[in-house]
Amino acid sequence: MLRAWRRIPGPPRDVVKARLLRLYRALARRFGPQRWWPGRTPFEISVGAILTQHTAWSNAALAIRALRRRRLLHARGIDAITEAELAGVIRSAGTFRLKARRVKGFTRWLIDRFGGRYEGMRRAPLHALRADLLTVPGLGPETADAILLYAAGRPVFVADAYARRVLERHRLLPPGTGYEDARRFLESHLPSDPALFNEFHALLVQVGKRNCRTRPECETCPLGFDLEMPLRNRRQQQSRLSDRVEREPRGTPECAPKKRGRSAGRRLSWTMAR
Ligand code: SF4
């Protein structure tokens, strides 16, 4: 009886989910808690997400401090000053006139829809809320998702360039995947948990800055283990087939074979050259 029960197949295992969670755990072990997003209130986080567009966080942080000194870090405060006055305060964030318009636009949206508070944003149907937020001029998907995740605590993955680069190099995403496809991929394979999305995104940014740069440093990277497994598995399959011609799939990360022997290196160069 027990043996018959054991033969009943279970639901198919999501191997991508298991792999993503392994990457997440490895990053968390190496880098520890990231405590994102730096901001004291949801409104400050939202303004920070707009001010850091196309500039380093350090510049945005200076502008945030200037706003705090003037006690303007709340929706009514921003709404009460003119766009020109706001631009003068946030100069350090770069493209300050444009960003002043965007901060004012977002603030007006927040006041019109939710009275300037975030409780309504936390309860609103997510799909419609995201579509509505994307109508605010100057708010692209990445900024809107950062506001939804970090300020409103909604389960939306910020699939920014750092995240996409890591996932592409690990062949979880095809090269050149766009923002929306990457976001959908992550959200469909991970548990819909804002705390997990928050930490995972922050960790991907961390590994993107430290290791996964234009020239990846896989030897010291906590995710190096994930590059080796597919190569090893393929090599075992190939030796079973006794096939003398290696057929590695295209797009193997350049950094993957560094720790391997000379023959593996030669085989990969041959593959990349095809
Ligand atoms: S540096 Fe290498 S191991 Fe690390 S995330 Fe990038 S491709 Fe992966």
Residues whose N, C-alpha, C, O or C-beta is under 5 A from the ligand:
A	BS01	SF4	V166 R169 N211 C212 P216 E217 C218 C221 L223 G224 C255
